[in-house]
Amino acid sequence: MDKQYIDKMLSKMDKDLSSHGMSRRDAMKMAGISAAGIFVGTTSANAEEEKIVKSDAKAKIVIVGGGLAGISTAARLTLQLSDPDITIIEPEKDSANYQPGQTLVAAGIWDEDEIIYKRDDFVPDGVKVIEDRAIFFNPQENKLTTEKGQVVTYDYLILAMGVQLDFERIKGLEEAGRAYSAGNNDKLMDALGDSICSIYTSQGSTKTWEIMQKYIAQAKSASPEKKTKFIFTHPSTPIKCGGAPKKIIYLTNARLKEAGARENAELTFYPNGGAMFGVPEYHDAIVGQFKREDIKYHYRHNLIEVDKENKIATFDSKWQEKGPWDPVMKDFEVIPKHEKLRVPYDFLHIAPANIAPREIGESDLGSAKGWVPVNKETLQHIRYMNVFSIGDVAQVPMGKTGGSIRKQYKVLVDNLIAHMNDTKLEGKYAGYTVCPLITDIGTVMLAEFDWTVKPTPSFPLDPTVERWIFWLMKVYALKPMTMYGMMSGRA
């Protein structure tokens, strides 16, 4: 635990609370939680009370992926195994970056160096690291091969590789290729140019703030008759943190208002889907927020092409029309329609398609769509019983957030150890997902839900209401809970 960081965070939070005439105790009472709760800034008090029973089970465990999911799982295994033999395969030194902070960097609230963390600072003692990329899998023989040609064998394999960001599928951005959130993305930044941005990489979050300021200044000097056009997209694939494409809209809106330039700007959201959120209550709340802030939106639009020179974004626009009467089905046919829609922009934010890494999609471990097919409750592979998967790469409904991983990794570890002991897999992931949806600088709607597709709030407050108290949690408490709680295997 980085006590110096925690103390600094608490000091900042107390200062913010004081400006509102509130103590930390008052804030916790307002949120309906105890002094041992999240606003203490750490979960160590609770973690120390947790009784962990160590298992003497012995096996060679290989984890592919050294981000939040992989390191948290490794840390938990070292707590629960008396003699662990664990290897992490991860080529990127900055794989432990705090990705949920990228939206805050993109709005100029944090600096990029506040979300950059080194992998090796969080790898548990005794866990080996192979600084390479796994590119070929042979699950029939329990081995894999790395990019440098090293053959690694295992008894158990955990896939925690995250996703690739597929910019190259957009015509006009082919040179951008596929990217990962962490690491050097200079190639991607060059390909996007000076009016296109994306918060889905750490470098991209910094560039988003730079470009945002440029076009806020343009809007400030424009007129209501010739508005600066801010365009935002949401892709046709599942994505990690489905709320992120909306968070950057809200934050851009906030910065425009702050600059006195909002009336000279037009903000428009083009999501591929037919709703703002998969949970009806949160969908309705977001629609209300968009109407209140005069943010326009058009459903069923997927970005397929960008003309950077002329600043035109082309979308595949889809809709349905009523067809002829079907005498067999006793109903009218529904005819799908689509057309290309060209939209001019000044500022374009792209939420790229998220896909499983090629090496998974092209292996026997991947599904037809590339993801790792697992039992959604136990996280065990549906074909290979000694393989588990967690996080963004797992084919689990809705579970592509850090909050999902927080619930998944303990389930996975319990089930893996149960399998090692030849006992029943009793751990069950219930689909819990949380999205702290930033709606303004200073307010957050804490969207929590599971496979019931219903709000599952952790606090005794209406979850569809934007609150300053949840802003405090987002800005001050969630990062230490993640970096020093989850990645120690305890939170």
Secondary structure, DSSP 8 states (H G I E B T S, - for coil): --HHHHHHHHHHHHHHHHHTT--HHHHHHHHT--TTSGGGS--HHHHHH-----B----EEEEE--SHHHHHHHHHHHHHBSS-EEEEE---TTTT--GGGHHHHHTTSS-GGGT---GGGTS-TT-EEE-S-EEEEETTTTEEEETT--EEE-SEEEE----EEE-TTSBT-GGG-EE-SSS--HHHHHHHTTSEE-TTSHHHHHHHHHHHHHHHHHHHHSBTTB-EEEEEEE-SS--SSTTHHHHHHHHHHHHHHHTT-GGGEEEEEEESSSSS-SSHHHHHHHHHHHHHHT-EE-SSEEEEEEETTTTEEEEEEEEEEEEEEETTTTEEEEEEEEEEEEEE-SEEE---EEE--HHHHTSTTS-TTSSB-B-TTT-BBSS-TTEEE-GGGB--TT--SHHHHHHHHHHHHHHHHHHHTT----------EEEEEEEETTEEEEEEE-TT-SB--SSSS-TTS-BHHHHHIIIIIHHHIIIIIGGGT--
